[in-house]
Amino acid sequence: MWPKALAQLIELAPHIGRLLPVADRFLQSRASNEDGTNRALDQIGTLRGDLGRVAATHEGLYRQLNDQAERLASISEQATAARAAAEAAEDRAGALERRLNISTTMLSILLPLNMVLLALVILLVMRH
């Protein structure tokens, strides 16, 4: 069995001799490709780290935008409430002005009538 295997190895020796440089070149190119692949993977790792930092920054900005949106909604509600209060105060002031006008008109009518009544009372008191 061993002699047959050795005989076959001797027959294949020239072919193996020709294949060794091809195999060496293949393995060297593969090793350089692995180096390039490793460098690319390292760069991808760096990019992932950078993307993680960018995502964290965006998350912070998103949180700040949400806080500002809530504040803006609160300010909007307060402005609406203030506008409603101002309109109510304006309505009350208008009603008070109308009452004042009515009171002034009544006073201007009743004052001369009171003067006339006072003069009549004095005249009646003087005659008796």
Phi and psi in radians as a Rosetta constraint file:
Dihedral C 1 N 2 CA 2 C 2 CIRCULARHARMONIC -1.169 0.35
Dihedral N 2 CA 2 C 2 N 3 CIRCULARHARMONIC -0.694 0.35
Dihedral C 2 N 3 CA 3 C 3 CIRCULARHARMONIC -1.105 0.35
Dihedral N 3 CA 3 C 3 N 4 CIRCULARHARMONIC -0.619 0.35
Dihedral C 3 N 4 CA 4 C 4 CIRCULARHARMONIC -1.146 0.35
Dihedral N 4 CA 4 C 4 N 5 CIRCULARHARMONIC -0.732 0.35
Dihedral C 4 N 5 CA 5 C 5 CIRCULARHARMONIC -1.122 0.35
Dihedral N 5 CA 5 C 5 N 6 CIRCULARHARMONIC -0.727 0.35
Dihedral C 5 N 6 CA 6 C 6 CIRCULARHARMONIC -1.156 0.35
Dihedral N 6 CA 6 C 6 N 7 CIRCULARHARMONIC -0.661 0.35
Dihedral C 6 N 7 CA 7 C 7 CIRCULARHARMONIC -1.117 0.35
Dihedral N 7 CA 7 C 7 N 8 CIRCULARHARMONIC -0.716 0.35
Dihedral C 7 N 8 CA 8 C 8 CIRCULARHARMONIC -1.185 0.35
Dihedral N 8 CA 8 C 8 N 9 CIRCULARHARMONIC -0.657 0.35
Dihedral C 8 N 9 CA 9 C 9 CIRCULARHARMONIC -1.122 0.35
Dihedral N 9 CA 9 C 9 N 10 CIRCULARHARMONIC -0.653 0.35
Dihedral C 9 N 10 CA 10 C 10 CIRCULARHARMONIC -1.168 0.35
Dihedral N 10 CA 10 C 10 N 11 CIRCULARHARMONIC -0.666 0.35
Dihedral C 10 N 11 CA 11 C 11 CIRCULARHARMONIC -1.163 0.35
Dihedral N 11 CA 11 C 11 N 12 CIRCULARHARMONIC -0.604 0.35
Dihedral C 11 N 12 CA 12 C 12 CIRCULARHARMONIC -1.502 0.35
Dihedral N 12 CA 12 C 12 N 13 CIRCULARHARMONIC -0.163 0.35
Dihedral C 12 N 13 CA 13 C 13 CIRCULARHARMONIC -0.963 0.35
Dihedral N 13 CA 13 C 13 N 14 CIRCULARHARMONIC -0.813 0.35
Dihedral C 13 N 14 CA 14 C 14 CIRCULARHARMONIC -1.119 0.35
Dihedral N 14 CA 14 C 14 N 15 CIRCULARHARMONIC -0.631 0.35
Dihedral C 14 N 15 CA 15 C 15 CIRCULARHARMONIC -1.177 0.35
Dihedral N 15 CA 15 C 15 N 16 CIRCULARHARMONIC -0.700 0.35
Dihedral C 15 N 16 CA 16 C 16 CIRCULARHARMONIC -1.136 0.35
Dihedral N 16 CA 16 C 16 N 17 CIRCULARHARMONIC -0.680 0.35
Dihedral C 16 N 17 CA 17 C 17 CIRCULARHARMONIC -1.049 0.35
Dihedral N 17 CA 17 C 17 N 18 CIRCULARHARMONIC -0.634 0.35
Dihedral C 17 N 18 CA 18 C 18 CIRCULARHARMONIC -1.349 0.35
Dihedral N 18 CA 18 C 18 N 19 CIRCULARHARMONIC -0.527 0.35
Dihedral C 18 N 19 CA 19 C 19 CIRCULARHARMONIC -1.391 0.35
Dihedral N 19 CA 19 C 19 N 20 CIRCULARHARMONIC -0.420 0.35
Dihedral C 19 N 20 CA 20 C 20 CIRCULARHARMONIC -1.046 0.35
Dihedral N 20 CA 20 C 20 N 21 CIRCULARHARMONIC -0.817 0.35
Dihedral C 20 N 21 CA 21 C 21 CIRCULARHARMONIC -1.110 0.35
Dihedral N 21 CA 21 C 21 N 22 CIRCULARHARMONIC -0.631 0.35
Dihedral C 21 N 22 CA 22 C 22 CIRCULARHARMONIC -1.141 0.35
Dihedral N 22 CA 22 C 22 N 23 CIRCULARHARMONIC -0.760 0.35
Dihedral C 22 N 23 CA 23 C 23 CIRCULARHARMONIC -1.139 0.35
Dihedral N 23 CA 23 C 23 N 24 CIRCULARHARMONIC -0.670 0.35
Dihedral C 23 N 24 CA 24 C 24 CIRCULARHARMONIC -1.104 0.35
Dihedral N 24 CA 24 C 24 N 25 CIRCULARHARMONIC -0.801 0.35
Dihedral C 24 N 25 CA 25 C 25 CIRCULARHARMONIC -1.080 0.35
Dihedral N 25 CA 25 C 25 N 26 CIRCULARHARMONIC -0.715 0.35
Dihedral C 25 N 26 CA 26 C 26 CIRCULARHARMONIC -1.073 0.35
Dihedral N 26 CA 26 C 26 N 27 CIRCULARHARMONIC -0.806 0.35
Dihedral C 26 N 27 CA 27 C 27 CIRCULARHARMONIC -1.185 0.35
Dihedral N 27 CA 27 C 27 N 28 CIRCULARHARMONIC -0.628 0.35
Dihedral C 27 N 28 CA 28 C 28 CIRCULARHARMONIC -1.172 0.35
Dihedral N 28 CA 28 C 28 N 29 CIRCULARHARMONIC -0.757 0.35
Dihedral C 28 N 29 CA 29 C 29 CIRCULARHARMONIC -1.138 0.35
Dihedral N 29 CA 29 C 29 N 30 CIRCULARHARMONIC -0.617 0.35
Dihedral C 29 N 30 CA 30 C 30 CIRCULARHARMONIC -1.159 0.35
Dihedral N 30 CA 30 C 30 N 31 CIRCULARHARMONIC -0.693 0.35
Dihedral C 30 N 31 CA 31 C 31 CIRCULARHARMONIC -1.143 0.35
Dihedral N 31 CA 31 C 31 N 32 CIRCULARHARMONIC -0.728 0.35
Dihedral C 31 N 32 CA 32 C 32 CIRCULARHARMONIC -1.182 0.35
Dihedral N 32 CA 32 C 32 N 33 CIRCULARHARMONIC -0.633 0.35
Dihedral C 32 N 33 CA 33 C 33 CIRCULARHARMONIC -1.121 0.35
Dihedral N 33 CA 33 C 33 N 34 CIRCULARHARMONIC -0.663 0.35
Dihedral C 33 N 34 CA 34 C 34 CIRCULARHARMONIC -1.133 0.35
Dihedral N 34 CA 34 C 34 N 35 CIRCULARHARMONIC -0.664 0.35
Dihedral C 34 N 35 CA 35 C 35 CIRCULARHARMONIC -1.105 0.35
Dihedral N 35 CA 35 C 35 N 36 CIRCULARHARMONIC -0.778 0.35
Dihedral C 35 N 36 CA 36 C 36 CIRCULARHARMONIC -1.090 0.35
Dihedral N 36 CA 36 C 36 N 37 CIRCULARHARMONIC -0.712 0.35
Dihedral C 36 N 37 CA 37 C 37 CIRCULARHARMONIC -1.128 0.35
Dihedral N 37 CA 37 C 37 N 38 CIRCULARHARMONIC -0.736 0.35
Dihedral C 37 N 38 CA 38 C 38 CIRCULARHARMONIC -1.095 0.35
Dihedral N 38 CA 38 C 38 N 39 CIRCULARHARMONIC -0.734 0.35
Dihedral C 38 N 39 CA 39 C 39 CIRCULARHARMONIC -1.096 0.35
Dihedral N 39 CA 39 C 39 N 40 CIRCULARHARMONIC -0.743 0.35
Dihedral C 39 N 40 CA 40 C 40 CIRCULARHARMONIC -1.099 0.35
Dihedral N 40 CA 40 C 40 N 41 CIRCULARHARMONIC -0.715 0.35
Dihedral C 40 N 41 CA 41 C 41 CIRCULARHARMONIC -1.136 0.35
Dihedral N 41 CA 41 C 41 N 42 CIRCULARHARMONIC -0.667 0.35
Dihedral C 41 N 42 CA 42 C 42 CIRCULARHARMONIC -1.094 0.35
Dihedral N 42 CA 42 C 42 N 43 CIRCULARHARMONIC -0.745 0.35
Dihedral C 42 N 43 CA 43 C 43 CIRCULARHARMONIC -1.122 0.35
Dihedral N 43 CA 43 C 43 N 44 CIRCULARHARMONIC -0.657 0.35
Dihedral C 43 N 44 CA 44 C 44 CIRCULARHARMONIC -1.124 0.35
Dihedral N 44 CA 44 C 44 N 45 CIRCULARHARMONIC -0.700 0.35
Dihedral C 44 N 45 CA 45 C 45 CIRCULARHARMONIC -1.071 0.35
Dihedral N 45 CA 45 C 45 N 46 CIRCULARHARMONIC -0.745 0.35
Dihedral C 45 N 46 CA 46 C 46 CIRCULARHARMONIC -1.097 0.35
Dihedral N 46 CA 46 C 46 N 47 CIRCULARHARMONIC -0.745 0.35
Dihedral C 46 N 47 CA 47 C 47 CIRCULARHARMONIC -1.096 0.35
Dihedral N 47 CA 47 C 47 N 48 CIRCULARHARMONIC -0.668 0.35
Dihedral C 47 N 48 CA 48 C 48 CIRCULARHARMONIC -1.103 0.35
Dihedral N 48 CA 48 C 48 N 49 CIRCULARHARMONIC -0.714 0.35
Dihedral C 48 N 49 CA 49 C 49 CIRCULARHARMONIC -1.087 0.35
Dihedral N 49 CA 49 C 49 N 50 CIRCULARHARMONIC -0.780 0.35
Dihedral C 49 N 50 CA 50 C 50 CIRCULARHARMONIC -1.091 0.35
Dihedral N 50 CA 50 C 50 N 51 CIRCULARHARMONIC -0.748 0.35
Dihedral C 50 N 51 CA 51 C 51 CIRCULARHARMONIC -1.116 0.35
Dihedral N 51 CA 51 C 51 N 52 CIRCULARHARMONIC -0.627 0.35
Dihedral C 51 N 52 CA 52 C 52 CIRCULARHARMONIC -1.101 0.35
Dihedral N 52 CA 52 C 52 N 53 CIRCULARHARMONIC -0.744 0.35
Dihedral C 52 N 53 CA 53 C 53 CIRCULARHARMONIC -1.140 0.35
Dihedral N 53 CA 53 C 53 N 54 CIRCULARHARMONIC -0.727 0.35
Dihedral C 53 N 54 CA 54 C 54 CIRCULARHARMONIC -1.112 0.35
Dihedral N 54 CA 54 C 54 N 55 CIRCULARHARMONIC -0.721 0.35
Dihedral C 54 N 55 CA 55 C 55 CIRCULARHARMONIC -1.115 0.35
Dihedral N 55 CA 55 C 55 N 56 CIRCULARHARMONIC -0.694 0.35
Dihedral C 55 N 56 CA 56 C 56 CIRCULARHARMONIC -1.119 0.35
Dihedral N 56 CA 56 C 56 N 57 CIRCULARHARMONIC -0.719 0.35
Dihedral C 56 N 57 CA 57 C 57 CIRCULARHARMONIC -1.106 0.35
Dihedral N 57 CA 57 C 57 N 58 CIRCULARHARMONIC -0.776 0.35
Dihedral C 57 N 58 CA 58 C 58 CIRCULARHARMONIC -1.106 0.35
Dihedral N 58 CA 58 C 58 N 59 CIRCULARHARMONIC -0.657 0.35
Dihedral C 58 N 59 CA 59 C 59 CIRCULARHARMONIC -1.114 0.35
Dihedral N 59 CA 59 C 59 N 60 CIRCULARHARMONIC -0.719 0.35
Dihedral C 59 N 60 CA 60 C 60 CIRCULARHARMONIC -1.100 0.35
Dihedral N 60 CA 60 C 60 N 61 CIRCULARHARMONIC -0.757 0.35
Dihedral C 60 N 61 CA 61 C 61 CIRCULARHARMONIC -1.114 0.35
Dihedral N 61 CA 61 C 61 N 62 CIRCULARHARMONIC -0.697 0.35
Dihedral C 61 N 62 CA 62 C 62 CIRCULARHARMONIC -1.102 0.35
Dihedral N 62 CA 62 C 62 N 63 CIRCULARHARMONIC -0.739 0.35
Dihedral C 62 N 63 CA 63 C 63 CIRCULARHARMONIC -1.086 0.35
Dihedral N 63 CA 63 C 63 N 64 CIRCULARHARMONIC -0.767 0.35
Dihedral C 63 N 64 CA 64 C 64 CIRCULARHARMONIC -1.111 0.35
Dihedral N 64 CA 64 C 64 N 65 CIRCULARHARMONIC -0.697 0.35
Dihedral C 64 N 65 CA 65 C 65 CIRCULARHARMONIC -1.109 0.35
Dihedral N 65 CA 65 C 65 N 66 CIRCULARHARMONIC -0.691 0.35
Dihedral C 65 N 66 CA 66 C 66 CIRCULARHARMONIC -1.127 0.35
Dihedral N 66 CA 66 C 66 N 67 CIRCULARHARMONIC -0.735 0.35
Dihedral C 66 N 67 CA 67 C 67 CIRCULARHARMONIC -1.070 0.35
Dihedral N 67 CA 67 C 67 N 68 CIRCULARHARMONIC -0.767 0.35
Dihedral C 67 N 68 CA 68 C 68 CIRCULARHARMONIC -1.174 0.35
Dihedral N 68 CA 68 C 68 N 69 CIRCULARHARMONIC -0.621 0.35
Dihedral C 68 N 69 CA 69 C 69 CIRCULARHARMONIC -1.130 0.35
Dihedral N 69 CA 69 C 69 N 70 CIRCULARHARMONIC -0.709 0.35
Dihedral C 69 N 70 CA 70 C 70 CIRCULARHARMONIC -1.135 0.35
Dihedral N 70 CA 70 C 70 N 71 CIRCULARHARMONIC -0.745 0.35
Dihedral C 70 N 71 CA 71 C 71 CIRCULARHARMONIC -1.085 0.35
Dihedral N 71 CA 71 C 71 N 72 CIRCULARHARMONIC -0.750 0.35
Dihedral C 71 N 72 CA 72 C 72 CIRCULARHARMONIC -1.111 0.35
Dihedral N 72 CA 72 C 72 N 73 CIRCULARHARMONIC -0.689 0.35
Dihedral C 72 N 73 CA 73 C 73 CIRCULARHARMONIC -1.128 0.35
Dihedral N 73 CA 73 C 73 N 74 CIRCULARHARMONIC -0.696 0.35
Dihedral C 73 N 74 CA 74 C 74 CIRCULARHARMONIC -1.128 0.35
Dihedral N 74 CA 74 C 74 N 75 CIRCULARHARMONIC -0.775 0.35
Dihedral C 74 N 75 CA 75 C 75 CIRCULARHARMONIC -1.104 0.35
Dihedral N 75 CA 75 C 75 N 76 CIRCULARHARMONIC -0.691 0.35
Dihedral C 75 N 76 CA 76 C 76 CIRCULARHARMONIC -1.097 0.35
Dihedral N 76 CA 76 C 76 N 77 CIRCULARHARMONIC -0.744 0.35
Dihedral C 76 N 77 CA 77 C 77 CIRCULARHARMONIC -1.109 0.35
Dihedral N 77 CA 77 C 77 N 78 CIRCULARHARMONIC -0.731 0.35
Dihedral C 77 N 78 CA 78 C 78 CIRCULARHARMONIC -1.127 0.35
Dihedral N 78 CA 78 C 78 N 79 CIRCULARHARMONIC -0.700 0.35
Dihedral C 78 N 79 CA 79 C 79 CIRCULARHARMONIC -1.132 0.35
Dihedral N 79 CA 79 C 79 N 80 CIRCULARHARMONIC -0.703 0.35
Dihedral C 79 N 80 CA 80 C 80 CIRCULARHARMONIC -1.116 0.35
Dihedral N 80 CA 80 C 80 N 81 CIRCULARHARMONIC -0.743 0.35
Dihedral C 80 N 81 CA 81 C 81 CIRCULARHARMONIC -1.131 0.35
Dihedral N 81 CA 81 C 81 N 82 CIRCULARHARMONIC -0.712 0.35
Dihedral C 81 N 82 CA 82 C 82 CIRCULARHARMONIC -1.129 0.35
Dihedral N 82 CA 82 C 82 N 83 CIRCULARHARMONIC -0.704 0.35
Dihedral C 82 N 83 CA 83 C 83 CIRCULARHARMONIC -1.111 0.35
Dihedral N 83 CA 83 C 83 N 84 CIRCULARHARMONIC -0.748 0.35
Dihedral C 83 N 84 CA 84 C 84 CIRCULARHARMONIC -1.125 0.35
Dihedral N 84 CA 84 C 84 N 85 CIRCULARHARMONIC -0.703 0.35
Dihedral C 84 N 85 CA 85 C 85 CIRCULARHARMONIC -1.153 0.35
Dihedral N 85 CA 85 C 85 N 86 CIRCULARHARMONIC -0.686 0.35
Dihedral C 85 N 86 CA 86 C 86 CIRCULARHARMONIC -1.138 0.35
Dihedral N 86 CA 86 C 86 N 87 CIRCULARHARMONIC -0.714 0.35
Dihedral C 86 N 87 CA 87 C 87 CIRCULARHARMONIC -1.146 0.35
Dihedral N 87 CA 87 C 87 N 88 CIRCULARHARMONIC -0.686 0.35
Dihedral C 87 N 88 CA 88 C 88 CIRCULARHARMONIC -1.137 0.35
Dihedral N 88 CA 88 C 88 N 89 CIRCULARHARMONIC -0.731 0.35
Dihedral C 88 N 89 CA 89 C 89 CIRCULARHARMONIC -1.125 0.35
Dihedral N 89 CA 89 C 89 N 90 CIRCULARHARMONIC -0.661 0.35
Dihedral C 89 N 90 CA 90 C 90 CIRCULARHARMONIC -1.142 0.35
Dihedral N 90 CA 90 C 90 N 91 CIRCULARHARMONIC -0.707 0.35
Dihedral C 90 N 91 CA 91 C 91 CIRCULARHARMONIC -1.104 0.35
Dihedral N 91 CA 91 C 91 N 92 CIRCULARHARMONIC -0.750 0.35
Dihedral C 91 N 92 CA 92 C 92 CIRCULARHARMONIC -1.122 0.35
Dihedral N 92 CA 92 C 92 N 93 CIRCULARHARMONIC -0.724 0.35
Dihedral C 92 N 93 CA 93 C 93 CIRCULARHARMONIC -1.107 0.35
Dihedral N 93 CA 93 C 93 N 94 CIRCULARHARMONIC -0.693 0.35
Dihedral C 93 N 94 CA 94 C 94 CIRCULARHARMONIC -1.098 0.35
Dihedral N 94 CA 94 C 94 N 95 CIRCULARHARMONIC -0.726 0.35
Dihedral C 94 N 95 CA 95 C 95 CIRCULARHARMONIC -1.137 0.35
Dihedral N 95 CA 95 C 95 N 96 CIRCULARHARMONIC -0.716 0.35
Dihedral C 95 N 96 CA 96 C 96 CIRCULARHARMONIC -1.112 0.35
Dihedral N 96 CA 96 C 96 N 97 CIRCULARHARMONIC -0.692 0.35
Dihedral C 96 N 97 CA 97 C 97 CIRCULARHARMONIC -1.093 0.35
Dihedral N 97 CA 97 C 97 N 98 CIRCULARHARMONIC -0.714 0.35
Dihedral C 97 N 98 CA 98 C 98 CIRCULARHARMONIC -1.120 0.35
Dihedral N 98 CA 98 C 98 N 99 CIRCULARHARMONIC -0.741 0.35
Dihedral C 98 N 99 CA 99 C 99 CIRCULARHARMONIC -1.102 0.35
Dihedral N 99 CA 99 C 99 N 100 CIRCULARHARMONIC -0.707 0.35
Dihedral C 99 N 100 CA 100 C 100 CIRCULARHARMONIC -1.102 0.35
Dihedral N 100 CA 100 C 100 N 101 CIRCULARHARMONIC -0.719 0.35
Dihedral C 100 N 101 CA 101 C 101 CIRCULARHARMONIC -1.101 0.35
Dihedral N 101 CA 101 C 101 N 102 CIRCULARHARMONIC -0.731 0.35
Dihedral C 101 N 102 CA 102 C 102 CIRCULARHARMONIC -1.137 0.35
Dihedral N 102 CA 102 C 102 N 103 CIRCULARHARMONIC -0.754 0.35
Dihedral C 102 N 103 CA 103 C 103 CIRCULARHARMONIC -1.121 0.35
Dihedral N 103 CA 103 C 103 N 104 CIRCULARHARMONIC -0.716 0.35
Dihedral C 103 N 104 CA 104 C 104 CIRCULARHARMONIC -1.119 0.35
Dihedral N 104 CA 104 C 104 N 105 CIRCULARHARMONIC -0.737 0.35
Dihedral C 104 N 105 CA 105 C 105 CIRCULARHARMONIC -1.114 0.35
Dihedral N 105 CA 105 C 105 N 106 CIRCULARHARMONIC -0.769 0.35
Dihedral C 105 N 106 CA 106 C 106 CIRCULARHARMONIC -1.108 0.35
Dihedral N 106 CA 106 C 106 N 107 CIRCULARHARMONIC -0.713 0.35
Dihedral C 106 N 107 CA 107 C 107 CIRCULARHARMONIC -1.119 0.35
Dihedral N 107 CA 107 C 107 N 108 CIRCULARHARMONIC -0.721 0.35
Dihedral C 107 N 108 CA 108 C 108 CIRCULARHARMONIC -1.182 0.35
Dihedral N 108 CA 108 C 108 N 109 CIRCULARHARMONIC -0.449 0.35
Dihedral C 108 N 109 CA 109 C 109 CIRCULARHARMONIC -1.471 0.35
Dihedral N 109 CA 109 C 109 N 110 CIRCULARHARMONIC -0.750 0.35
Dihedral C 109 N 110 CA 110 C 110 CIRCULARHARMONIC -1.346 0.35
Dihedral N 110 CA 110 C 110 N 111 CIRCULARHARMONIC -0.492 0.35
Dihedral C 110 N 111 CA 111 C 111 CIRCULARHARMONIC -1.091 0.35
Dihedral N 111 CA 111 C 111 N 112 CIRCULARHARMONIC -0.853 0.35
Dihedral C 111 N 112 CA 112 C 112 CIRCULARHARMONIC -1.125 0.35
Dihedral N 112 CA 112 C 112 N 113 CIRCULARHARMONIC -0.603 0.35
Dihedral C 112 N 113 CA 113 C 113 CIRCULARHARMONIC -1.126 0.35
Dihedral N 113 CA 113 C 113 N 114 CIRCULARHARMONIC -0.721 0.35
Dihedral C 113 N 114 CA 114 C 114 CIRCULARHARMONIC -1.105 0.35
Dihedral N 114 CA 114 C 114 N 115 CIRCULARHARMONIC -0.648 0.35
Dihedral C 114 N 115 CA 115 C 115 CIRCULARHARMONIC -1.124 0.35
Dihedral N 115 CA 115 C 115 N 116 CIRCULARHARMONIC -0.737 0.35
Dihedral C 115 N 116 CA 116 C 116 CIRCULARHARMONIC -1.134 0.35
Dihedral N 116 CA 116 C 116 N 117 CIRCULARHARMONIC -0.753 0.35
Dihedral C 116 N 117 CA 117 C 117 CIRCULARHARMONIC -1.112 0.35
Dihedral N 117 CA 117 C 117 N 118 CIRCULARHARMONIC -0.705 0.35
Dihedral C 117 N 118 CA 118 C 118 CIRCULARHARMONIC -1.103 0.35
Dihedral N 118 CA 118 C 118 N 119 CIRCULARHARMONIC -0.731 0.35
Dihedral C 118 N 119 CA 119 C 119 CIRCULARHARMONIC -1.119 0.35
Dihedral N 119 CA 119 C 119 N 120 CIRCULARHARMONIC -0.692 0.35
Dihedral C 119 N 120 CA 120 C 120 CIRCULARHARMONIC -1.156 0.35
Dihedral N 120 CA 120 C 120 N 121 CIRCULARHARMONIC -0.707 0.35
Dihedral C 120 N 121 CA 121 C 121 CIRCULARHARMONIC -1.116 0.35
Dihedral N 121 CA 121 C 121 N 122 CIRCULARHARMONIC -0.754 0.35
Dihedral C 121 N 122 CA 122 C 122 CIRCULARHARMONIC -1.116 0.35
Dihedral N 122 CA 122 C 122 N 123 CIRCULARHARMONIC -0.720 0.35
Dihedral C 122 N 123 CA 123 C 123 CIRCULARHARMONIC -1.119 0.35
Dihedral N 123 CA 123 C 123 N 124 CIRCULARHARMONIC -0.725 0.35
Dihedral C 123 N 124 CA 124 C 124 CIRCULARHARMONIC -1.168 0.35
Dihedral N 124 CA 124 C 124 N 125 CIRCULARHARMONIC -0.689 0.35
Dihedral C 124 N 125 CA 125 C 125 CIRCULARHARMONIC -1.191 0.35
Dihedral N 125 CA 125 C 125 N 126 CIRCULARHARMONIC -0.655 0.35
Dihedral C 125 N 126 CA 126 C 126 CIRCULARHARMONIC -1.248 0.35
Dihedral N 126 CA 126 C 126 N 127 CIRCULARHARMONIC -0.549 0.35
Dihedral C 126 N 127 CA 127 C 127 CIRCULARHARMONIC -1.343 0.35
Dihedral N 127 CA 127 C 127 N 128 CIRCULARHARMONIC -0.459 0.35
